[in-house]
Amino acid sequence: AIQRQFHHLVRIVPGNGLLVVNANDGNLAEVLAMGSWTPEETVSVGNFPARWQAGLLASDGSRFSVLLDGKSQGDVSWTQLGEHNVHNALSAIAAARHAGVPVVQSIEALGEFSGVKRRLEVRGEVAGITVYDDFAHHPTAIATTLQGLRQHADGRLLAIFEPRSNTMRMGVHRESLAEALSAADAVWLFEPDNLGWDLSEVSAQVRAPVNVAGDIDVLVNSVIATVQPGDRLIVMSNGSFDDVHNKLLAALGERYA
């Protein structure tokens, strides 16, 4: 049903438009096999065959090469982290080229791009402890966000996650969530009252210490009791998460005053 909806979306893109397609995702290939009258250009990070390819020059995604039809177009050096951001950048380069922007100009622009809110956004730092905010709300984004941050700097990586999206509340991703969160050194899961399944199904499979809390203040106190200078706290949710970022920073300020 989801693929069929994307098929309907694809069919409203005009023939003079462009579909920039992630070649790493087999689901998209199945969608396009349903039919399309719009030109396509594939993008890929790694070894997947594609017209546009990005080669990681830094494992955290902060530097990568851009290739079109196997020919180098230049290298991007920027402040963003994670393979998902490399995918986004490569797709933007392809789309901009279709609109008439030279590739070299896009590469230069990405070097000046400071990022957007809620994508590994630094919310504050106290006593060498950095609190990040990220919109990651499904296993693929969670895994790539943690991977990028892990490879960017030293220090423990503590993940604080709220399963807020509709698919998370329905339990669609519960089988793959534990593997994604296992990239962290410790995990805190917030369990809201209206969650349609038991988070213990995930916590038992995460390969890191896990704390589950149904109260924000209890969660914050648990994190503060564990955190130490040099740690990186990554808060992941597609909602406000009851302002947990500022509550963490305030509690850190009190502890290290």
MIDOSE-1310 file (N, C-alpha, C; in nm, 2 decimals, decimal comma, always signed):
residues 257
aiqr	+0,08/-0,12/+0,00/+0,00/+0,00/+0,00/+0,09/+0,13/+0,00; +0,19/+0,12/+0,08/+0,28/+0,24/+0,08/+0,35/+0,26/-0,05; +0,40/+0,15/-0,11/+0,46/+0,17/-0,25/+0,36/+0,22/-0,35; +0,24/+0,18/-0,34/+0,14/+0,22/-0,43/+0,12/+0,37/-0,42
qfhh	+0,12/+0,43/-0,30/+0,11/+0,57/-0,28/+0,22/+0,65/-0,34; +0,34/+0,59/-0,32/+0,46/+0,66/-0,38/+0,45/+0,65/-0,53; +0,40/+0,54/-0,59/+0,38/+0,53/-0,73/+0,29/+0,64/-0,78; +0,18/+0,67/-0,71/+0,09/+0,78/-0,74/+0,17/+0,92/-0,74
lvri	+0,25/+0,93/-0,64/+0,33/+1,05/-0,63/+0,42/+1,07/-0,75; +0,49/+0,96/-0,79/+0,58/+0,96/-0,90/+0,51/+1,00/-1,03; +0,39/+0,96/-1,04/+0,32/+0,98/-1,17/+0,27/+1,13/-1,19; +0,28/+1,21/-1,08/+0,24/+1,35/-1,10/+0,36/+1,44/-1,13
vpgn	+0,48/+1,38/-1,12/+0,60/+1,45/-1,16/+0,61/+1,46/-1,31; +0,61/+1,58/-1,37/+0,60/+1,60/-1,52/+0,72/+1,54/-1,59; +0,70/+1,52/-1,72/+0,81/+1,46/-1,80/+0,93/+1,54/-1,82; +0,92/+1,67/-1,79/+1,04/+1,76/-1,80/+1,10/+1,77/-1,66
gllv	+1,06/+1,70/-1,56/+1,11/+1,70/-1,43/+1,23/+1,60/-1,42; +1,26/+1,56/-1,29/+1,36/+1,46/-1,27/+1,33/+1,39/-1,14; +1,35/+1,26/-1,15/+1,34/+1,17/-1,03/+1,48/+1,14/-0,98; +1,52/+1,19/-0,87/+1,65/+1,15/-0,81/+1,63/+1,04/-0,72
vnan	+1,69/+0,92/-0,75/+1,65/+0,80/-0,69/+1,77/+0,74/-0,61; +1,75/+0,70/-0,49/+1,85/+0,63/-0,40/+1,86/+0,49/-0,45; +1,98/+0,46/-0,52/+2,00/+0,33/-0,57/+2,03/+0,23/-0,47; +2,05/+0,27/-0,34/+2,07/+0,18/-0,23/+1,95/+0,11/-0,18
dgnl	+1,83/+0,17/-0,22/+1,70/+0,12/-0,17/+1,63/+0,04/-0,27; +1,62/-0,09/-0,24/+1,54/-0,18/-0,33/+1,40/-0,15/-0,34; +1,34/-0,09/-0,24/+1,20/-0,06/-0,24/+1,16/+0,05/-0,35; +1,26/+0,14/-0,37/+1,23/+0,24/-0,47/+1,24/+0,18/-0,61
aevl	+1,32/+0,08/-0,63/+1,32/+0,02/-0,76/+1,19/-0,05/-0,79; +1,13/-0,11/-0,68/+1,00/-0,17/-0,70/+0,89/-0,07/-0,73; +0,90/+0,05/-0,67/+0,80/+0,15/-0,70/+0,81/+0,20/-0,84; +0,94/+0,22/-0,89/+0,96/+0,27/-1,03/+0,92/+0,17/-1,13
amgs	+0,93/+0,04/-1,09/+0,89/-0,07/-1,18/+0,74/-0,06/-1,21; +0,66/+0,01/-1,13/+0,52/+0,02/-1,15/+0,49/+0,12/-1,27; +0,59/+0,20/-1,31/+0,57/+0,29/-1,42/+0,60/+0,43/-1,39; +0,66/+0,50/-1,48/+0,69/+0,64/-1,46/+0,73/+0,70/-1,60
wtpe	+0,69/+0,83/-1,62/+0,73/+0,89/-1,75/+0,83/+1,00/-1,73; +0,89/+1,00/-1,61/+0,99/+1,11/-1,58/+1,13/+1,06/-1,59; +1,22/+1,13/-1,64/+1,36/+1,09/-1,64/+1,41/+1,06/-1,50; +1,50/+0,97/-1,48/+1,56/+0,93/-1,35/+1,71/+0,94/-1,35
etvs	+1,76/+0,98/-1,24/+1,91/+0,97/-1,21/+1,93/+0,91/-1,08; +2,01/+0,81/-1,07/+2,03/+0,74/-0,95/+2,15/+0,79/-0,87; +2,14/+0,79/-0,74/+2,25/+0,83/-0,65/+2,29/+0,72/-0,56; +2,41/+0,71/-0,52/+2,45/+0,61/-0,43/+2,57/+0,65/-0,35
vgnf	+2,58/+0,60/-0,22/+2,69/+0,62/-0,14/+2,75/+0,48/-0,12; +2,88/+0,46/-0,16/+2,94/+0,33/-0,15/+2,95/+0,26/-0,29; +2,93/+0,13/-0,29/+2,96/+0,06/-0,41/+2,84/+0,02/-0,49; +2,72/+0,07/-0,46/+2,60/+0,04/-0,54/+2,62/+0,11/-0,67
parw	+2,59/+0,04/-0,78/+2,59/+0,11/-0,92/+2,49/+0,22/-0,92; +2,53/+0,34/-0,97/+2,45/+0,45/-0,98/+2,52/+0,56/-1,07; +2,43/+0,64/-1,13/+2,49/+0,75/-1,22/+2,57/+0,85/-1,13; +2,52/+0,88/-1,02/+2,59/+0,97/-0,92/+2,64/+0,88/-0,81
qagl	+2,77/+0,90/-0,77/+2,82/+0,83/-0,66/+2,90/+0,92/-0,57; +2,90/+0,88/-0,44/+2,98/+0,95/-0,34/+3,07/+0,85/-0,28; +3,20/+0,89/-0,27/+3,30/+0,81/-0,21/+3,34/+0,87/-0,08; +3,33/+0,81/+0,03/+3,36/+0,87/+0,16/+3,51/+0,89/+0,17
lasd	+3,55/+1,01/+0,19/+3,69/+1,04/+0,22/+3,72/+1,05/+0,37; +3,61/+1,07/+0,45/+3,62/+1,06/+0,59/+3,50/+0,97/+0,64; +3,53/+0,88/+0,73/+3,43/+0,78/+0,77/+3,31/+0,84/+0,83; +3,32/+0,96/+0,88/+3,20/+1,03/+0,94/+3,11/+1,10/+0,84
gsrf	+3,16/+1,11/+0,71/+3,08/+1,17/+0,61/+3,11/+1,32/+0,60; +3,21/+1,37/+0,67/+3,24/+1,51/+0,66/+3,32/+1,55/+0,54; +3,37/+1,45/+0,47/+3,44/+1,47/+0,34/+3,40/+1,36/+0,24; +3,37/+1,39/+0,12/+3,34/+1,29/+0,02/+3,36/+1,34/-0,12
svll	+3,39/+1,24/-0,21/+3,41/+1,27/-0,35/+3,28/+1,26/-0,42; +3,26/+1,33/-0,53/+3,14/+1,33/-0,61/+3,18/+1,28/-0,75; +3,11/+1,18/-0,79/+3,14/+1,12/-0,93/+3,01/+1,12/-1,01; +3,02/+1,16/-1,13/+2,91/+1,15/-1,23/+2,95/+1,06/-1,35
dgks	+2,88/+0,96/-1,37/+2,91/+0,86/-1,47/+3,06/+0,81/-1,46; +3,10/+0,80/-1,34/+3,23/+0,75/-1,31/+3,34/+0,85/-1,31; +3,31/+0,98/-1,35/+3,41/+1,08/-1,36/+3,40/+1,18/-1,24; +3,52/+1,21/-1,18/+3,52/+1,29/-1,06/+3,48/+1,44/-1,10
qgdv	+3,39/+1,49/-1,01/+3,34/+1,62/-1,02/+3,39/+1,72/-0,91; +3,47/+1,66/-0,82/+3,52/+1,74/-0,71/+3,49/+1,67/-0,58; +3,54/+1,73/-0,47/+3,52/+1,68/-0,33/+3,45/+1,78/-0,25; +3,36/+1,73/-0,16/+3,29/+1,81/-0,07/+3,35/+1,80/+0,07
swtq	+3,38/+1,91/+0,13/+3,42/+1,92/+0,27/+3,33/+2,01/+0,35; +3,25/+1,95/+0,44/+3,15/+2,03/+0,51/+3,14/+1,99/+0,66; +3,04/+2,05/+0,73/+3,03/+2,03/+0,87/+2,93/+1,92/+0,91; +2,86/+1,87/+0,81/+2,76/+1,77/+0,83/+2,82/+1,63/+0,85
lgeh	+2,75/+1,54/+0,93/+2,80/+1,41/+0,96/+2,69/+1,30/+0,92; +2,74/+1,18/+0,89/+2,65/+1,07/+0,87/+2,63/+1,04/+0,72; +2,62/+0,92/+0,69/+2,60/+0,87/+0,55/+2,47/+0,92/+0,49; +2,36/+0,94/+0,58/+2,23/+0,99/+0,53/+2,25/+1,13/+0,48
nvhn	+2,33/+1,21/+0,54/+2,35/+1,35/+0,50/+2,43/+1,35/+0,36; +2,52/+1,26/+0,35/+2,59/+1,25/+0,22/+2,50/+1,22/+0,11; +2,40/+1,12/+0,13/+2,30/+1,09/+0,04/+2,22/+1,22/+0,00; +2,18/+1,29/+0,10/+2,10/+1,41/+0,08/+2,18/+1,51/+0,00
alsa	+2,30/+1,53/+0,03/+2,39/+1,62/-0,05/+2,40/+1,58/-0,19; +2,43/+1,46/-0,21/+2,44/+1,41/-0,35/+2,31/+1,43/-0,43; +2,20/+1,40/-0,37/+2,07/+1,42/-0,43/+2,05/+1,57/-0,47; +2,09/+1,65/-0,38/+2,07/+1,80/-0,40/+2,16/+1,84/-0,52
iaaa	+2,28/+1,79/-0,53/+2,37/+1,82/-0,64/+2,31/+1,78/-0,77; +2,25/+1,66/-0,77/+2,19/+1,61/-0,90/+2,07/+1,69/-0,93; +1,98/+1,73/-0,83/+1,86/+1,81/-0,86/+1,90/+1,95/-0,91; +2,00/+2,01/-0,85/+2,05/+2,14/-0,88/+2,10/+2,14/-1,02
rhag	+2,18/+2,04/-1,06/+2,23/+2,03/-1,20/+2,12/+2,03/-1,30; +2,01/+1,96/-1,27/+1,89/+1,95/-1,36/+1,83/+2,09/-1,37; +1,84/+2,17/-1,27/+1,78/+2,30/-1,27/+1,88/+2,41/-1,33; +2,00/+2,36/-1,37/+2,10/+2,45/-1,44/+2,21/+2,50/-1,35
vpvv	+2,23/+2,45/-1,23/+2,34/+2,49/-1,14/+2,46/+2,40/-1,17; +2,57/+2,45/-1,21/+2,69/+2,37/-1,23/+2,73/+2,29/-1,11; +2,78/+2,17/-1,13/+2,81/+2,08/-1,02/+2,92/+2,15/-0,93; +3,02/+2,21/-0,98/+3,12/+2,27/-0,91/+3,07/+2,38/-0,81
qsie	+2,96/+2,45/-0,86/+2,90/+2,55/-0,78/+2,83/+2,49/-0,66; +2,76/+2,38/-0,68/+2,69/+2,31/-0,57/+2,79/+2,26/-0,47; +2,90/+2,21/-0,52/+3,00/+2,16/-0,42/+3,06/+2,27/-0,34; +3,08/+2,38/-0,40/+3,13/+2,50/-0,32/+3,02/+2,55/-0,22
alge	+2,90/+2,54/-0,26/+2,79/+2,59/-0,17/+2,78/+2,50/-0,05; +2,79/+2,37/-0,07/+2,78/+2,27/+0,04/+2,89/+2,29/+0,14; +3,01/+2,34/+0,09/+3,11/+2,37/+0,19/+3,08/+2,48/+0,28; +2,99/+2,57/+0,24/+2,95/+2,68/+0,33/+2,82/+2,65/+0,40
fsgv	+2,76/+2,53/+0,38/+2,63/+2,50/+0,44/+2,65/+2,47/+0,59; +2,58/+2,54/+0,68/+2,59/+2,52/+0,82/+2,49/+2,42/+0,88; +2,41/+2,37/+0,80/+2,32/+2,27/+0,85/+2,18/+2,33/+0,88; +2,09/+2,24/+0,92/+1,95/+2,28/+0,96/+1,93/+2,24/+1,10
krrl	+1,83/+2,30/+1,16/+1,79/+2,27/+1,30/+1,75/+2,12/+1,31; +1,78/+2,06/+1,42/+1,74/+1,93/+1,45/+1,80/+1,82/+1,37; +1,92/+1,85/+1,31/+2,00/+1,75/+1,24/+2,14/+1,76/+1,31; +2,16/+1,68/+1,41/+2,28/+1,68/+1,49/+2,31/+1,83/+1,54
evrg	+2,20/+1,89/+1,58/+2,21/+2,03/+1,62/+2,27/+2,03/+1,77; +2,37/+2,11/+1,79/+2,43/+2,12/+1,93/+2,34/+2,21/+2,01; +2,28/+2,16/+2,11/+2,19/+2,24/+2,19/+2,26/+2,31/+2,31; +2,38/+2,25/+2,34/+2,45/+2,31/+2,45/+2,56/+2,22/+2,50
evag	+2,65/+2,28/+2,58/+2,77/+2,20/+2,63/+2,79/+2,24/+2,78; +2,80/+2,15/+2,87/+2,83/+2,17/+3,01/+2,94/+2,08/+3,05; +3,05/+2,13/+3,11/+3,16/+2,05/+3,16/+3,21/+1,95/+3,06; +3,22/+1,99/+2,94/+3,27/+1,90/+2,83/+3,17/+1,79/+2,79
itvy	+3,04/+1,81/+2,83/+2,93/+1,71/+2,79/+2,85/+1,79/+2,69; +2,84/+1,73/+2,57/+2,76/+1,80/+2,46/+2,63/+1,73/+2,44; +2,52/+1,82/+2,43/+2,39/+1,77/+2,41/+2,35/+1,80/+2,27; +2,32/+1,70/+2,19/+2,27/+1,71/+2,05/+2,12/+1,68/+2,04
ddfa	+2,06/+1,75/+1,94/+1,92/+1,72/+1,91/+1,92/+1,67/+1,76; +1,85/+1,56/+1,74/+1,84/+1,51/+1,60/+1,70/+1,45/+1,58; +1,65/+1,47/+1,45/+1,52/+1,44/+1,41/+1,51/+1,29/+1,38; +1,61/+1,21/+1,40/+1,61/+1,07/+1,37/+1,49/+1,00/+1,44
hhpt	+1,41/+0,93/+1,36/+1,29/+0,87/+1,43/+1,25/+0,74/+1,37; +1,34/+0,68/+1,29/+1,32/+0,54/+1,24/+1,46/+0,48/+1,24; +1,47/+0,34/+1,24/+1,60/+0,27/+1,26/+1,71/+0,32/+1,16; +1,68/+0,34/+1,03/+1,79/+0,37/+0,94/+1,85/+0,50/+0,97
aiat	+1,77/+0,60/+1,00/+1,82/+0,74/+1,04/+1,89/+0,73/+1,17; +1,84/+0,65/+1,27/+1,91/+0,64/+1,40/+2,05/+0,58/+1,38; +2,06/+0,47/+1,30/+2,18/+0,40/+1,28/+2,29/+0,49/+1,22; +2,25/+0,57/+1,11/+2,34/+0,65/+1,04/+2,38/+0,77/+1,13
tlqg	+2,29/+0,83/+1,20/+2,32/+0,94/+1,29/+2,42/+0,90/+1,40; +2,40/+0,78/+1,46/+2,49/+0,74/+1,56/+2,63/+0,70/+1,50; +2,62/+0,64/+1,38/+2,75/+0,60/+1,32/+2,83/+0,73/+1,29; +2,77/+0,83/+1,23/+2,84/+0,95/+1,20/+2,90/+1,02/+1,32
lrqh	+2,82/+1,03/+1,43/+2,87/+1,09/+1,55/+2,98/+1,01/+1,61; +2,97/+0,88/+1,61/+3,07/+0,79/+1,66/+3,20/+0,81/+1,60; +3,20/+0,82/+1,47/+3,33/+0,84/+1,39/+3,38/+0,98/+1,39; +3,31/+1,07/+1,44/+3,35/+1,21/+1,44/+3,44/+1,25/+1,55
adgr	+3,42/+1,19/+1,67/+3,50/+1,23/+1,78/+3,50/+1,12/+1,89; +3,59/+1,13/+1,99/+3,60/+1,04/+2,09/+3,49/+1,07/+2,20; +3,48/+0,98/+2,30/+3,39/+1,01/+2,41/+3,27/+0,91/+2,39; +3,21/+0,88/+2,51/+3,09/+0,79/+2,51/+2,98/+0,85/+2,44
llai	+2,90/+0,77/+2,37/+2,78/+0,82/+2,30/+2,65/+0,76/+2,37; +2,58/+0,85/+2,43/+2,46/+0,81/+2,51/+2,33/+0,86/+2,43; +2,25/+0,76/+2,39/+2,13/+0,78/+2,31/+2,01/+0,79/+2,39; +1,93/+0,89/+2,37/+1,80/+0,91/+2,44/+1,69/+0,92/+2,33
fepr	+1,60/+0,83/+2,33/+1,51/+0,81/+2,22/+1,36/+0,81/+2,26; +1,28/+0,88/+2,18/+1,14/+0,88/+2,20/+1,07/+0,82/+2,08; +1,00/+0,71/+2,09/+0,93/+0,65/+1,98/+0,80/+0,72/+1,95; +0,80/+0,83/+1,88/+0,69/+0,92/+1,87/+0,61/+0,92/+1,73
sntm	+0,68/+0,88/+1,62/+0,62/+0,88/+1,49/+0,51/+0,77/+1,49; +0,42/+0,79/+1,39/+0,31/+0,69/+1,38/+0,35/+0,55/+1,36; +0,45/+0,53/+1,28/+0,50/+0,39/+1,26/+0,57/+0,34/+1,38; +0,64/+0,42/+1,46/+0,70/+0,38/+1,58/+0,59/+0,34/+1,68
rmgv	+0,48/+0,42/+1,70/+0,38/+0,39/+1,79/+0,30/+0,26/+1,76; +0,30/+0,23/+1,63/+0,23/+0,11/+1,58/+0,32/-0,01/+1,59; +0,45/+0,01/+1,62/+0,54/-0,10/+1,64/+0,60/-0,15/+1,51; +0,59/-0,08/+1,40/+0,63/-0,12/+1,27/+0,78/-0,15/+1,27
hres	+0,86/-0,07/+1,34/+1,01/-0,08/+1,34/+1,07/-0,15/+1,46; +0,99/-0,22/+1,54/+1,04/-0,27/+1,66/+1,14/-0,38/+1,64; +1,13/-0,45/+1,53/+1,23/-0,56/+1,51/+1,37/-0,51/+1,46; +1,38/-0,39/+1,41/+1,51/-0,34/+1,37/+1,56/-0,22/+1,46
laea	+1,48/-0,18/+1,55/+1,52/-0,07/+1,64/+1,64/-0,10/+1,73; +1,64/-0,22/+1,78/+1,74/-0,26/+1,88/+1,88/-0,26/+1,81; +1,89/-0,31/+1,69/+2,02/-0,31/+1,61/+2,06/-0,17/+1,59; +1,97/-0,08/+1,55/+2,01/+0,06/+1,53/+2,06/+0,13/+1,65
lsaa	+2,00/+0,10/+1,77/+2,04/+0,17/+1,89/+2,17/+0,11/+1,95; +2,20/-0,01/+1,91/+2,32/-0,08/+1,96/+2,45/-0,01/+1,93; +2,45/+0,09/+1,84/+2,57/+0,17/+1,81/+2,60/+0,26/+1,93; +2,51/+0,28/+2,02/+2,54/+0,37/+2,13/+2,61/+0,30/+2,25
davw	+2,67/+0,37/+2,34/+2,73/+0,31/+2,46/+2,63/+0,28/+2,57; +2,52/+0,36/+2,57/+2,41/+0,34/+2,66/+2,29/+0,41/+2,60; +2,17/+0,35/+2,64/+2,05/+0,40/+2,57/+1,94/+0,42/+2,68; +1,87/+0,53/+2,66/+1,75/+0,56/+2,74/+1,63/+0,57/+2,65
lfep	+1,52/+0,49/+2,68/+1,40/+0,49/+2,60/+1,29/+0,55/+2,68; +1,22/+0,64/+2,62/+1,10/+0,70/+2,68/+0,98/+0,62/+2,64; +0,90/+0,57/+2,73/+0,78/+0,49/+2,70/+0,65/+0,57/+2,73; +0,59/+0,64/+2,63/+0,47/+0,71/+2,66/+0,35/+0,62/+2,69
dnlg	+0,25/+0,68/+2,76/+0,14/+0,60/+2,80/+0,06/+0,54/+2,68; +0,06/+0,61/+2,57/-0,02/+0,56/+2,45/+0,06/+0,48/+2,35; +0,17/+0,43/+2,39/+0,25/+0,35/+2,30/+0,18/+0,21/+2,28; +0,16/+0,17/+2,16/+0,08/+0,05/+2,13/+0,16/-0,08/+2,15
wdls	+0,28/-0,08/+2,21/+0,35/-0,21/+2,23/+0,45/-0,19/+2,35; +0,52/-0,29/+2,39/+0,60/-0,29/+2,51/+0,75/-0,27/+2,46; +0,81/-0,16/+2,51/+0,95/-0,13/+2,48/+1,05/-0,24/+2,53; +1,00/-0,32/+2,62/+1,09/-0,43/+2,67/+1,13/-0,52/+2,56
evsa	+1,05/-0,53/+2,46/+1,08/-0,61/+2,34/+1,21/-0,56/+2,27; +1,23/-0,43/+2,28/+1,35/-0,38/+2,22/+1,47/-0,37/+2,32; +1,44/-0,33/+2,44/+1,55/-0,31/+2,54/+1,62/-0,44/+2,56; +1,55/-0,56/+2,55/+1,62/-0,68/+2,58/+1,72/-0,72/+2,47
qvra	+1,71/-0,66/+2,35/+1,79/-0,70/+2,24/+1,90/-0,60/+2,21; +1,90/-0,48/+2,27/+2,00/-0,38/+2,25/+2,13/-0,42/+2,31; +2,24/-0,41/+2,24/+2,37/-0,46/+2,28/+2,44/-0,34/+2,36; +2,37/-0,28/+2,45/+2,43/-0,18/+2,54/+2,33/-0,16/+2,66
pvnv	+2,38/-0,11/+2,77/+2,29/-0,09/+2,88/+2,17/+0,00/+2,84; +2,05/-0,04/+2,88/+1,93/+0,03/+2,84/+1,85/+0,06/+2,97; +1,79/+0,18/+2,97/+1,70/+0,23/+3,07/+1,57/+0,27/+3,00; +1,46/+0,22/+3,06/+1,33/+0,26/+3,01/+1,25/+0,33/+3,11
agdi	+1,20/+0,45/+3,07/+1,13/+0,54/+3,17/+1,00/+0,59/+3,10; +0,90/+0,60/+3,18/+0,77/+0,65/+3,14/+0,75/+0,80/+3,19; +0,85/+0,85/+3,25/+0,84/+0,99/+3,31/+0,97/+1,06/+3,27; +0,95/+1,18/+3,21/+1,07/+1,26/+3,16/+1,16/+1,29/+3,27
dvlv	+1,11/+1,33/+3,39/+1,20/+1,37/+3,50/+1,28/+1,25/+3,55; +1,22/+1,14/+3,55/+1,29/+1,01/+3,59/+1,40/+0,98/+3,49; +1,37/+1,00/+3,36/+1,47/+0,97/+3,26/+1,58/+1,07/+3,27; +1,56/+1,20/+3,29/+1,66/+1,30/+3,30/+1,75/+1,26/+3,42
nsvi	+1,69/+1,23/+3,54/+1,77/+1,20/+3,65/+1,86/+1,08/+3,63; +1,81/+0,98/+3,56/+1,89/+0,86/+3,53/+2,01/+0,89/+3,44; +1,98/+0,98/+3,34/+2,10/+1,02/+3,25/+2,20/+1,09/+3,33; +2,16/+1,19/+3,41/+2,25/+1,27/+3,49/+2,33/+1,19/+3,59
atvq	+2,27/+1,08/+3,64/+2,35/+1,00/+3,73/+2,45/+0,91/+3,66; +2,44/+0,90/+3,53/+2,54/+0,82/+3,46/+2,64/+0,90/+3,38; +2,61/+1,02/+3,34/+2,69/+1,10/+3,25/+2,82/+1,14/+3,31; +2,92/+1,16/+3,23/+3,05/+1,21/+3,28/+3,12/+1,30/+3,17
pgdr	+3,21/+1,39/+3,21/+3,27/+1,48/+3,12/+3,33/+1,40/+3,00; +3,30/+1,46/+2,88/+3,35/+1,40/+2,75/+3,24/+1,32/+2,68; +3,13/+1,29/+2,75/+3,02/+1,22/+2,69/+2,94/+1,31/+2,59; +2,88/+1,24/+2,50/+2,79/+1,31/+2,40/+2,65/+1,25/+2,41
livm	+2,56/+1,34/+2,45/+2,42/+1,30/+2,46/+2,34/+1,33/+2,33; +2,29/+1,23/+2,27/+2,21/+1,25/+2,14/+2,06/+1,22/+2,17; +1,98/+1,33/+2,16/+1,84/+1,31/+2,18/+1,77/+1,30/+2,05; +1,70/+1,19/+2,03/+1,64/+1,16/+1,90/+1,48/+1,15/+1,91
sngs	+1,41/+1,23/+1,83/+1,27/+1,23/+1,83/+1,22/+1,32/+1,72; +1,10/+1,30/+1,67/+1,05/+1,39/+1,56/+0,95/+1,48/+1,63; +0,95/+1,50/+1,76/+0,87/+1,59/+1,83/+0,95/+1,67/+1,93; +0,88/+1,74/+2,02/+0,95/+1,83/+2,11/+1,01/+1,76/+2,23
fddv	+0,96/+1,63/+2,25/+1,02/+1,54/+2,36/+1,01/+1,62/+2,49; +0,90/+1,69/+2,51/+0,88/+1,76/+2,64/+1,00/+1,84/+2,68; +1,07/+1,90/+2,59/+1,18/+1,99/+2,61/+1,29/+1,92/+2,69; +1,31/+1,80/+2,67/+1,41/+1,72/+2,75/+1,55/+1,77/+2,73
hnkl	+1,58/+1,84/+2,61/+1,72/+1,89/+2,59/+1,75/+2,00/+2,69; +1,66/+2,09/+2,71/+1,69/+2,20/+2,81/+1,69/+2,14/+2,95; +1,60/+2,04/+2,98/+1,60/+1,98/+3,11/+1,73/+1,92/+3,14; +1,79/+1,85/+3,04/+1,92/+1,79/+3,06/+2,03/+1,89/+3,08
laal	+2,03/+2,00/+3,00/+2,13/+2,10/+3,02/+2,12/+2,17/+3,16; +1,99/+2,20/+3,20/+1,97/+2,26/+3,33/+2,02/+2,17/+3,44; +2,00/+2,04/+3,43/+2,04/+1,94/+3,53/+2,19/+1,93/+3,53; +2,25/+1,93/+3,41/+2,40/+1,93/+3,41/+2,46/+2,05/+3,47
gery	+2,40/+2,17/+3,44/+2,44/+2,29/+3,50/+2,44/+2,29/+3,66; +2,34/+2,22/+3,71/+2,33/+2,21/+3,86/+2,44/+2,11/+3,91; +2,46/+2,01/+3,84/+2,55/+1,90/+3,89/+2,69/+1,96/+3,88; +2,73/+2,03/+3,78/+2,87/+2,08/+3,76/+2,88/+2,22/+3,79
a	+2,79/+2,28/+3,87/+2,80/+2,42/+3,90/+2,93/+2,45/+3,99
